[in-house]
């Protein structure tokens, strides 16, 4: 049953389900492209990205399951305490994802633009693609958290 203060993209809506599935797909792709490189563990920012994507994937997938269930039974989550936990979790992971994406992009750019390349072009391009996927994950995560934050005061 839809309520009058239902924000498109907030938890329990089909738009939120789409955002969460996108987060899961992009964070998995980022982790996959980073892990294909044998030498990613040599750089701290790459290890940081792998760690954060390892946190984002289960969070986004779990929230996608919650959204899918809410859409299926047509009963969105409107408890302020639960929504606050979701908003805080989204904000924290969003900030960490942005930090990981920025650090990975800067190190990958540094490796590509150095006079003597520090990594084979195949690996550097994978690192750059991984950073791009992390930025897309951040964008979707920030959108989810803003929609949920917008809904929070109306409860």
VOMAR-807756 format. One record per residue (C-alpha): x negated, y, z negated; residue in one letter. Coordinates in steps of 0.001 Angstrom, whole numbers, plus 524288, in hexadecimal, padded with zeros to 5 digits. Each point is the difference from the previous one (the first is absolute). Layout:
XYZa
...
//
This chain:
800008000080000x
7F9ED80CD180455x
7FF7180B037F648x
800C080E6580313x
7F213802757FB67x
7F9AA7F58B8085Bx
7F3E18058980684x
7FC157F99780CDCx
7F2EF7F96C7FDB5x
801B77FE9C7F15Ax
7FF107F2B47F995x
80B217F6E98036Dx
802A08053A80DADx
7FD187FA3980D43x
7F6DF80B7180306x
7F8467FCBA7F3B9x
7FF687F1DA8045Cx
7FA408048680CFCx
7F60F808A97F925x
7FBF77F4EF7F6E8x
7FE9F7F64780B1Dx
7F7BD809F28075Bx
7F765801DC7F40Fx
7FE4A7F15B7FEBDx
7FCB17FE4680E5Dx
7F67280B6B800D5x
7F92E7FCC77F333x
7FEAD7F1CA8043Ax
7FA738046F80D05x
7F67A809097F919x
7FB807F4FB7F731x
7FEFE7F6A480B75x
7F7C88093880867x
7F716803117F491x
7FE567F1BE7FC5Ax
7FC6C7FBFE80DD9x
7F34D8077B7FE42x
7F6187F77D7F93Ex
7F8C780B777F9E5x
80B14807E67FA0Dx
7FB617FCD47F231x
7F378807B58026Ax
8076380CDC7FEB3x
80743804067F3C1x
80AAD8076E80730x
803277F3F380829x
800E37F7B87F3B3x
808CE80A697FA13x
809017FF5E80BDAx
800D07F1347FF04x
80350801077F187x
80A9080A3D801F5x
806107F8E380B86x
7FFF67F3EA7F75Fx
80887807AE7F67Ex
808AC8068480A21x
803C97F3818071Bx
806AB7F92C7F479x
8063680CC27FB33x
805AC8034380D56x
804557F21680291x
8069F7FF147F2B3x
806CE80CFC80226x
804357FB6C80D90x
8062D7F4097F9B5x
806F5808BF7F612x
804B3808ED80AEEx
804617F47680830x
807B27FA7F7F4ABx
8060A80D4A7FD11x
80400801AB80E2Cx
8054C7F2248009Dx
8089D801517F3DDx
802B380E6D802E0x
7FC19804397F257x
7F4AF809CB7FFE5x
7F7A0801927F3D9x
8043780C017F869x
7FA8B7FDCC7F245x
7F75E80BA57FC8Cx
7F5CE7F7D37F8C4x
7FE387F66580B27x
7FFAB80ADB80A07x
7F5CE807557F7FAx
7F7307F4007FFD9x
8018B7FEA880EB5x
7FCF480E7580230x
7F3E87FF987F74Fx
7FB477F36280668x
801FF805C780D81x
7F8E780C977FC87x
7F46F7F91D7F9DAx
7FE647F67E80B46x
8021180AD6809E1x
7F5178083D7FA2Cx
7F6F37F4477FF18x
803287FC4A80E17x
7FCE980DBE804B1x
7F3187FFD17F8A6x
7FC707F2BA805A9x
803CD8040880DD3x
7F84680CAC7FF3Bx
7F3DA7F99D7FA73x
800757F506809F3x
802068095A80B4Ex
7F4BC808947FBB4x
7F6847F4A37FE5Fx
8043A7F9EC80CE3x
7FE2280D23806C0x
7F2A88018B7F9C1x
7FC0E7F26980497x
8047B802C880DE3x
7F9C580D778011Dx
7F2CC7FCB17FA0Ex
7F41C80110808E0x
7FCF57F1B87FDEDx
80CB87F8707FF2Bx
801287F8E47F314x
80A247F668804AFx
8032B7F95A80CDDx
80A4F80752807FBx
809697F4A07FE99x
7FFCE800FB7F125x
8005E80ED67FFD1x
80C248002D80875x
806607F6307F6CBx
7FCC2808CD7F483x
805F980BA080705x
80C547F8608034Ex
800D87FB977F1D9x
7FF2680E2C7FB80x
80AA1803EC809BCx
808E87F5337FAEFx
7FD46804A57F21Ax
8041380DD0803BFx
80CA77FAC5805DBx
802457F8577F376x
7FDE180C727F832x
8097F807A180881x
80AD67F5FC7FE16x
7FCFF7FEBF7F185x
8009980EAB7FE04x
80CEC8008D8074Cx
8059F7F56E7F729x
7FB6C806C87F3BFx
8055180D3880456x
80D5C7FA4B80331x
800997F94B7F2C9x
7FB2080C217F8FAx
80AB0807CE806C8x
80A317F6827FAD3x
7FAD57FF8F7F203x
8055B80D347FB01x
80DBB7FCD3804D8x
8014C7F43E7F711x
//
